[in-house]
Amino acid sequence: MTETTDNGSVLDILIYVFDRYMFADTPDVPERDALAEDLAEAGFPDASVERALDWLADLAGERDRPSLAASGARAMRVFTGSESSHLPVDCRGYLLELERSGILSAQQREIVIERLLALDSHELDVEQLKWVCLMVLSSQPGEELACSRMEDLLFDLPPERPH
């Protein structure tokens, strides 16, 4: 499991689930009740487990979000006061850089922002942002390349070169 500072936070649980199930050769995520039981056995507090499972369910529901494609390539993202107070400057800058580099689309950027705010954490950092980006990308069909690029950034790996 990945080292974290606040064992039992919603993000810690999400990283645990991602590490345990999504990085497996054949991801086999159990149903909600079985997953909750697994997380309880791993020592996570029940209230945090429920919040993490709700977070995952909300992420799964993002596939039906209407597309932002009509907003145009020249649109500029302005963060609200609430977003700015919850997302430090380095996180906002990194998020916009991920979009500029083509790892995130405008649509995915909005999902990441929403999912970060749903963590209800006042101590977000770029490392946590990377994990949420990876979770969002892994939940989107057809985003294997972007997901791979995000994994490289998360684990500080050099990008793969085509042969």
N, C-alpha and C positions, 0 to 999 in steps of 0.2 A: 504494500500500500504506500502511497505517496505521503511523505512527511508533511504534516500540517500543524498549525499553531493552536487551533481551537478545536480539539477533538470533540466531535459531536455537532459541529455546525452543519447547516444544510449543505454548504459547499463541500465540506469534508465527506459527507455521505454521498453526494453526487460523484465526487472523484473516486471514492471507494467502489461505487457501482460501475462507473466507467472502467476503472482499472480491472475489476474482477470479471465483468461480462463483455464489455465492448472490445477489449484488446485480445479476447480469446480468438482462437482460430475459427471457431464456429460460434458466434455470439448466441447464447441461449438464455435470454433474460426471463426469469420466472414471472408468473402472474403477480399482481400487486400484493396479495396476502402472503404468498410464499417469500416474496422479496422482503416484505416488512418483517417476517419472522427471521429471515437470514440476517437482516440488519440489526435486529434486536439481539440475536445470538452473538453478533460481532461486537456488541456493547454500546451501540448508539442509543441515545435517549428516544423514547417513544414519540414525544412531541416533535423532535427534529426529524425523525423518520417520516412521520406523516407529512410534514411540510416539504421534505425532499421528494416524496412520492407525488405530492400534488404538483410540485415544480416540474417533475418529469412528465406528468400527464398534460400539463399546460404546454410544455414544449412539443409534445406529440401533436397537440391540437393546432400548432402553428402552420402545419402543412396546408391548411385551408385558408390562410391569410391571403387577401387580394394582393395582386402584384403591384409593385411600385414602378414598373417599367415605364409607365407613361410620364413619370416625373421628369425624365430627361437627364442626360449626362451632365448638364451644366448646373443642376440643382445643388445648393449648398445646405448642409445640415447645420442647424443652429440648435444647441442644447438648451432646454428649458432651465429655469432656476433650480427646480427640484433635481433634474438630471445632473446639473453642474455640482450641486451640493453633495450628491451621492457618488459621482464618478470623478475621481481626481483628474487633474489636467493631463498627467502622463497617460492615464487610461483612455481619455478622450482622444488624445493625439495618436496613440497606438491604434485605436479602433479606426480612425480615419485613414491611417497609413495602410491598414489591412484592406480597406476598401480601395484605396488608390492603387495598391499592388495587385488587385484582382482576386485576392483570397476571399473577400466577402463582397457580396452584392449589396446594394442599398437595402433591399428587402431583408437580407440576413443581418445587416448592421442593426436594423430596427429590432429584430428578434433578439439579438444579443443585448442591446440596451434594455429591452423589456425584461429579459431573463436576469440580467445583472441587478436591476432594480428590485425584482421579485425576491432576490436573496435577502433583502432587507439588512444588508451589512453596511456599516459605516466605515469600514476599513478595507475597501477594495484596493487591489493593486494589479499591476500588469500581469503577473503570474496567474492570478485568479481569472482575469479577463481572458487570457489564453485558453484556460480550461473551459470556460463557458463558450468561447468561440468554437473550440473543438467539439463540444457537445452539440451545439447548434448545427454545425456543418455535418456531423455524423447522423443527425436526424433528418437531413435533407437528401432525397434521392438524387443520384447522379452527381454528387459532390465529392467523389473519391479523390480527385486530384487536389482540390482545395483542402480537403481533410488531411491528406498526406503532407501538404505544404505547412499546414497549421501544426501538425505533429512535429515536423522538423523544427519549427519555431519554438514550440513548447519544450522540446527536449534538447534545444540548442544543437541540432544536427545540421551539417551543411546540406543544402539542397541537392537532390539527386540530379546527376547530369545524364541526359539521354545518350545512349550508345550509338 
